[in-house]
Amino acid sequence: MSEALMHELPVRDRVVLAGALTVRDIKLIHARIAAALRQYPAVTLDCAGASTVDLSFIQLVVSARKSAQAAGKTIALAQPAQGALRTALVQAGMVAALDAAPVPDQQFWIQ
């Protein structure tokens, strides 16, 4: 492939995840994230439309980040965690409550 064509290819994919991000749909969510990571070196997860989030989703994102890093790729959030995602993160101890000391590695979630 010519260098000119390589520069025209997208290098980032945005995966929009809305509604319930729970164990019930985790296989589908996993498949969408994995497909994006196979095709792009950088993937952005847009979770602004999440209505419900459970620990399975948080575990999936943590695992996907580690796998992406091992493959020289990146995963980022489109915006800082808010709403249902932030609530689940605080409950899981991944992000500190507003009046508490920061939690290690919480920057990924609240950037």
C-alpha positions as CSV (number, residue, x, y, z in Angstrom):
1,M,0.0,0.0,0.0
2,S,1.4,3.4,-0.9
3,E,2.3,5.9,1.8
4,A,-0.3,8.4,0.4
5,L,-3.1,5.8,0.8
6,M,-1.9,4.9,4.3
7,H,-2.4,8.5,5.5
8,E,-6.0,8.5,4.2
9,L,-7.1,5.5,6.3
10,P,-8.8,6.3,9.6
11,V,-6.6,5.6,12.6
12,R,-9.2,5.8,15.3
13,D,-12.6,4.3,15.8
14,R,-15.4,5.5,18.0
15,V,-17.5,2.8,19.6
16,V,-20.8,4.3,20.9
17,L,-22.2,2.3,23.8
18,A,-25.7,3.2,25.0
19,G,-28.4,1.7,27.2
20,A,-27.6,-1.1,29.6
21,L,-23.9,-1.9,29.7
22,T,-24.4,-5.1,31.8
23,V,-23.6,-8.8,32.0
24,R,-26.7,-9.4,29.9
25,D,-25.1,-7.8,26.8
26,I,-21.4,-8.1,27.7
27,K,-20.7,-10.6,24.8
28,L,-22.0,-8.2,22.2
29,I,-20.1,-5.2,23.8
30,H,-16.9,-7.3,23.9
31,A,-17.3,-8.2,20.2
32,R,-17.8,-4.6,19.2
33,I,-14.7,-3.4,21.2
34,A,-12.6,-6.4,20.0
35,A,-13.6,-5.8,16.3
36,A,-12.6,-2.1,16.6
37,L,-9.3,-3.0,18.2
38,R,-8.5,-5.5,15.4
39,Q,-9.1,-2.8,12.8
40,Y,-7.7,0.4,14.4
41,P,-4.7,1.3,16.5
42,A,-6.8,3.6,18.8
43,V,-10.4,3.1,19.9
44,T,-12.6,5.7,21.7
45,L,-15.5,4.4,23.8
46,D,-18.4,6.8,24.0
47,C,-20.5,5.8,27.1
48,A,-22.5,9.0,27.5
49,G,-25.7,7.2,26.6
50,A,-25.3,4.4,29.2
51,S,-28.4,4.0,31.4
52,T,-27.2,1.1,33.6
53,V,-23.6,-0.1,34.1
54,D,-22.4,-3.1,36.1
55,L,-19.1,-4.5,37.1
56,S,-18.9,-6.8,34.1
57,F,-18.6,-3.7,31.8
58,I,-15.9,-2.1,34.0
59,Q,-14.0,-5.4,34.0
60,L,-14.3,-5.6,30.2
61,V,-12.9,-2.1,29.7
62,V,-10.0,-2.8,32.2
63,S,-9.1,-6.0,30.4
64,A,-9.5,-4.4,26.9
65,R,-7.1,-1.6,27.9
66,K,-4.5,-4.1,29.1
67,S,-4.8,-6.2,25.9
68,A,-4.7,-3.1,23.7
69,Q,-1.5,-1.8,25.5
70,A,0.1,-5.2,25.0
71,A,-0.6,-5.0,21.3
72,G,0.7,-1.4,21.1
73,K,-2.8,0.1,20.8
74,T,-4.9,2.4,22.9
75,I,-8.4,2.7,24.3
76,A,-9.8,6.0,25.6
77,L,-13.1,7.3,26.8
78,A,-14.7,10.0,24.7
79,Q,-15.6,12.0,27.8
80,P,-15.0,11.7,31.5
81,A,-17.2,9.1,33.2
82,Q,-20.6,10.5,34.2
83,G,-24.0,9.3,35.1
84,A,-24.5,5.5,35.4
85,L,-20.9,4.8,34.5
86,R,-19.5,7.1,37.2
87,T,-21.9,5.7,39.8
88,A,-20.8,2.2,39.0
89,L,-17.1,3.2,39.1
90,V,-17.5,4.8,42.5
91,Q,-19.4,1.7,43.8
92,A,-16.6,-0.5,42.5
93,G,-13.9,1.6,44.1
94,M,-12.4,2.4,40.7
95,V,-13.1,6.2,41.1
96,A,-13.2,8.1,44.3
97,A,-16.3,9.8,45.5
98,L,-16.2,13.6,45.1
99,D,-15.2,14.2,48.7
100,A,-12.6,11.3,48.9
101,A,-8.9,10.9,48.1
102,P,-8.2,9.9,44.5
103,V,-7.9,6.2,43.7
104,P,-4.9,4.9,41.8
105,D,-5.4,4.8,38.0
106,Q,-8.7,6.7,38.2
107,Q,-7.4,9.2,35.6
108,F,-8.4,6.9,32.7
109,W,-12.0,7.2,33.8
110,I,-12.2,10.9,34.7
111,Q,-9.8,12.5,32.3
